[in-house]
Amino acid sequence: MTPSGPTAQEGKGITQREVTQLACADERYPAWLRAIHDPPAVLYCDGLPETGDRQAVAIVGSRRATPYGLRVTEALAGELSRLGFTIVSGFARGIDAAAHRAALAAGGRTIAVLGCGLEVDYPPGHKSLHVEIAASGAVLTEFAPGTPPRAAHFPRRNRIISGLALGVVVIEAAEDSGSLITARLALEQGREVFAVPGPIEAPTSRGPHGLLKQGAKLVEMVDDIVEELLPQLDRSLQTLKTEPIAALPKHVDLSSSERAMLDMMSREPLHLDELTERTGLTPAVVAGILLGLELRALVKQVPGQRYCLAR
């Protein structure tokens, strides 16, 4: 439920970090957000958006998340982070907080969008999460310092969440959930909308199932999201120069597992099963590593679940 007024904790300061104000004309202002029809005139930021945050996915859902919803959120946010996507959410309890924490645990970037002033402690108990996000991502709001959370603020916050992302994934949402407002705004902004199905008897399944009936993309695994978004990714991500791993430019950021995978590959295709056997990893992990390399045009898939160097 969206709050209607401040609590006793909300006036206490969150952070002593320097707050940055970004006007809409500022070159550091997120380009995707500037493109919506009513972008915030000013963003108050703890931590700053980066150019790479254009590859962002928003994950939103119920504050009263079930264990199932939390597991799905952690899996999707973690895998997307490892593939280089920034995770955007609304800093609420439940699904939002799980998405932020999973991105941080995966070593990725995450952006939290608030419905109150930057230093306001809302929801109470999220101070440490705020600090963690700001240290490796950004906490943003359009509301001036000291502004308490109000019911009318959260739909406005939601347009920022969707405006920062290529697409919005809804995981567990009741029929009157604010997450459905985010999904509607995403459609109006020309973003993709995804929904994760749940048990048919659960009230929190009604929101995602309603979106699926309206044409949202069904999500069963991270590939369902990536395949839909791949055509929209920055050209630089799709056309990165492909060379043998030893000759890759220094600016190419690869994990140790990605480098190990490339070291054992050549222009001769290898089957997924063979790569799984050679690495000793599970098929799901190997597939995730290969997908990340495909996104950066370092590896390509050929028929028959076989993979080789892109050149």
C-alpha positions in Angstrom: 0.0 0.0 0.0 1.3 3.4 -0.9 1.9 5.7 2.1 -0.2 8.8 2.7 2.2 10.5 5.1 5.5 10.4 6.8 6.5 8.2 9.7 8.6 9.1 12.7 11.7 7.8 11.0 11.3 9.6 7.7 13.0 12.9 8.8 16.3 11.2 9.7 19.1 11.7 7.3 20.2 8.8 5.1 23.6 9.8 3.8 26.4 12.2 4.2 27.5 11.8 0.6 27.5 14.7 -1.7 24.2 15.1 -3.6 24.3 16.0 -7.2 21.5 17.8 -9.1 21.1 17.0 -12.7 19.0 19.3 -14.8 17.4 17.8 -17.9 19.8 19.7 -20.2 22.8 18.3 -18.3 24.8 15.9 -20.5 25.0 13.4 -17.6 21.2 13.3 -17.4 20.0 9.8 -18.5 19.3 9.9 -22.2 16.4 7.3 -22.1 14.7 9.3 -19.4 15.1 12.6 -21.2 13.3 11.1 -24.2 9.9 10.5 -22.4 7.2 13.2 -22.8 7.4 14.5 -19.2 11.0 14.0 -17.9 11.8 15.4 -14.5 13.2 18.9 -14.7 15.8 18.0 -12.1 17.1 14.7 -10.6 18.7 14.7 -7.2 21.3 11.9 -7.2 23.3 10.0 -4.7 25.7 8.3 -7.0 25.5 9.1 -10.7 24.0 7.4 -13.8 26.5 6.2 -16.3 26.4 5.7 -20.1 26.3 2.0 -19.7 23.0 2.3 -17.8 21.3 2.6 -21.1 21.3 -1.2 -21.0 18.9 -1.3 -18.1 15.9 -3.5 -17.2 13.4 -2.5 -14.5 12.1 -5.2 -12.2 9.1 -4.4 -10.0 6.5 -6.2 -8.0 4.7 -6.7 -4.7 5.9 -5.4 -1.4 4.4 -8.6 0.1 6.5 -10.9 -2.0 6.2 -14.7 -1.6 9.3 -17.0 -1.3 8.6 -17.9 -5.0 8.6 -14.3 -6.1 11.8 -13.6 -4.2 13.6 -16.6 -5.7 12.5 -15.6 -9.3 13.6 -12.0 -8.7 17.0 -12.9 -7.3 17.6 -15.3 -10.3 16.5 -12.9 -13.0 18.2 -9.8 -11.5 21.4 -11.7 -10.8 21.6 -13.2 -14.3 20.8 -9.9 -16.0 23.5 -8.2 -13.9 26.1 -10.7 -14.9 25.2 -10.1 -18.5 25.9 -6.4 -18.1 22.4 -5.0 -17.6 21.7 -2.3 -15.0 18.8 -3.2 -12.7 16.3 -0.4 -12.0 13.6 -0.6 -9.3 11.7 1.5 -6.8 13.5 0.7 -3.5 10.3 -0.7 -1.9 10.2 -3.7 0.3 9.7 -7.1 -1.3 10.4 -7.5 -5.0 12.1 -4.1 -5.5 14.6 -4.6 -2.6 15.3 -8.2 -3.7 16.1 -7.0 -7.3 18.5 -4.3 -5.9 20.2 -6.8 -3.6 20.6 -9.4 -6.3 22.3 -6.9 -8.6 24.7 -5.9 -5.9 25.4 -9.5 -5.0 26.3 -10.2 -8.7 28.7 -7.3 -8.8 26.4 -5.3 -11.1 25.0 -1.8 -11.2 21.5 -0.9 -9.9 19.5 2.3 -9.8 16.9 3.0 -7.1 14.1 5.6 -7.8 12.5 7.2 -4.7 9.1 8.7 -4.1 10.4 11.1 -1.5 13.4 13.3 -0.8 16.8 11.7 -1.1 17.7 11.8 2.5 14.3 10.7 3.8 14.4 7.2 5.5 11.7 5.5 3.6 10.9 2.7 3.8 12.3 2.6 7.3 15.2 0.2 7.6 16.6 0.6 4.1 19.5 3.0 5.1 22.2 0.4 4.5 20.7 -0.6 1.2 20.6 3.0 0.1 24.3 3.4 0.9 25.2 0.2 -0.9 23.3 1.2 -4.1 24.8 4.7 -4.1 28.3 3.3 -3.8 28.1 1.1 -7.0 25.1 2.6 -8.8 22.7 5.5 -8.1 19.8 6.5 -5.9 17.6 9.1 -7.8 14.5 11.2 -7.1 12.8 14.2 -8.6 11.6 15.4 -5.2 13.5 18.1 -3.3 15.3 17.4 -0.1 13.0 16.9 2.9 9.9 15.9 0.7 8.0 13.1 2.5 6.5 10.1 0.8 3.0 10.9 -0.4 0.5 8.7 -2.3 0.7 11.0 -5.4 4.4 10.7 -5.6 4.6 7.1 -6.4 3.0 7.1 -9.9 5.3 9.9 -10.8 8.2 7.8 -9.5 7.0 4.9 -11.6 7.3 6.9 -14.8 11.0 7.4 -14.0 11.5 3.7 -13.3 10.1 2.7 -16.7 11.7 5.7 -18.4 15.2 4.6 -17.4 14.8 1.1 -18.8 14.5 -0.8 -22.1 11.8 -2.9 -20.5 9.9 -3.6 -17.3 9.5 -7.0 -15.7 6.6 -7.5 -13.4 6.9 -10.2 -10.7 4.0 -10.7 -8.4 1.4 -7.9 -8.4 -2.1 -7.6 -7.1 -4.8 -6.2 -9.4 -4.5 -2.7 -7.9 -0.7 -2.8 -7.7 1.5 0.2 -8.5 3.6 -2.2 -10.6 0.8 -2.3 -13.1 1.0 1.5 -13.3 4.7 1.1 -14.1 3.8 -1.4 -16.9 1.2 0.9 -18.4 3.7 3.8 -18.4 6.3 1.6 -20.0 3.9 0.9 -22.9 3.1 4.6 -23.3 6.9 5.3 -23.4 7.5 2.6 -26.0 9.2 0.2 -23.7 8.9 -3.6 -23.5 6.7 -5.2 -20.8 7.4 -8.6 -19.4 5.5 -10.7 -16.8 6.4 -13.7 -14.8 3.5 -16.1 -14.3 2.6 -17.5 -10.8 0.3 -19.9 -9.1 -3.3 -19.3 -10.4 -4.8 -19.2 -6.9 -2.4 -16.5 -5.6 -3.7 -12.9 -5.5 -0.3 -11.6 -6.5 -0.5 -13.6 -9.8 -3.5 -11.6 -11.0 -1.4 -8.6 -12.1 1.2 -10.5 -14.2 -1.5 -12.8 -15.6 -3.6 -9.8 -16.6 -0.6 -8.3 -18.4 0.1 -11.6 -20.2 -3.5 -11.6 -21.4 -2.9 -8.1 -22.8 0.2 -9.2 -24.7 3.1 -8.9 -22.3 6.0 -11.1 -23.0 6.0 -14.3 -20.9 9.2 -14.7 -18.8 10.3 -18.2 -17.8 14.1 -17.6 -18.0 16.4 -14.7 -18.6 16.8 -15.5 -22.3 13.1 -14.5 -22.7 14.1 -11.0 -21.7 17.4 -10.7 -23.5 16.1 -12.0 -26.8 13.4 -9.4 -26.8 15.7 -6.5 -26.0 18.7 -7.5 -28.1 17.7 -5.4 -31.1 17.5 -2.3 -28.9 20.9 -2.6 -27.3 23.5 0.0 -28.1 25.3 -0.6 -31.4 28.6 -0.5 -29.5 27.5 -3.6 -27.6 26.5 -5.5 -30.7 29.4 -4.6 -32.9 32.4 -4.8 -30.5 35.5 -5.8 -32.4 36.0 -9.6 -32.2 39.5 -10.9 -32.0 41.2 -13.9 -30.3 41.0 -13.4 -26.5 44.7 -12.6 -26.1 44.4 -9.6 -28.5 41.2 -8.1 -27.1 41.3 -4.4 -26.3 42.0 -3.6 -22.7 38.7 -1.8 -22.3 36.8 -5.1 -22.8 35.7 -6.1 -19.3 35.5 -9.9 -19.0 35.1 -12.0 -16.0 37.6 -14.8 -15.3 34.9 -17.4 -16.3 34.3 -15.5 -19.6 38.0 -15.4 -20.4 38.4 -19.1 -19.5 35.5 -19.9 -21.9 37.1 -17.9 -24.7 40.5 -19.5 -24.1 39.1 -22.9 -24.9 37.2 -21.8 -28.0 38.2 -21.4 -31.6 36.5 -20.9 -35.0 35.6 -24.6 -35.0 32.2 -24.9 -33.3 31.9 -26.8 -30.0 28.7 -28.3 -28.7 27.2 -26.9 -25.5 27.7 -30.4 -23.9 31.4 -30.4 -24.7 31.9 -27.0 -23.2 30.0 -28.1 -20.1 32.2 -31.1 -19.8 35.4 -29.1 -20.3 34.6 -26.4 -17.8 33.0 -28.6 -15.2 30.2 -26.1 -14.8 26.5 -26.7 -15.0 24.8 -26.3 -18.4 22.8 -23.3 -17.1 25.9 -21.5 -16.0 27.7 -22.3 -19.3 24.7 -21.1 -21.3 24.7 -17.8 -19.3 28.4 -17.2 -19.9 27.9 -17.9 -23.6 25.0 -15.6 -23.8 27.0 -12.8 -22.2 29.7 -13.3 -24.8 27.2 -13.4 -27.6 25.8 -10.0 -26.5 29.3 -8.5 -26.9 29.7 -10.2 -30.3 32.7 -12.3 -29.1 31.0 -15.6 -29.6 28.3 -16.8 -32.0 25.9 -19.7 -32.0 25.5 -21.9 -35.0 22.8 -24.6 -35.5 22.8 -27.5 -33.1 23.6 -25.8 -29.9 27.2 -25.2 -31.1 29.3 -22.2 -30.4 32.5 -20.7 -31.9 34.5 -17.4 -31.9 32.6 -14.7 -33.9 35.6 -14.4 -36.2 
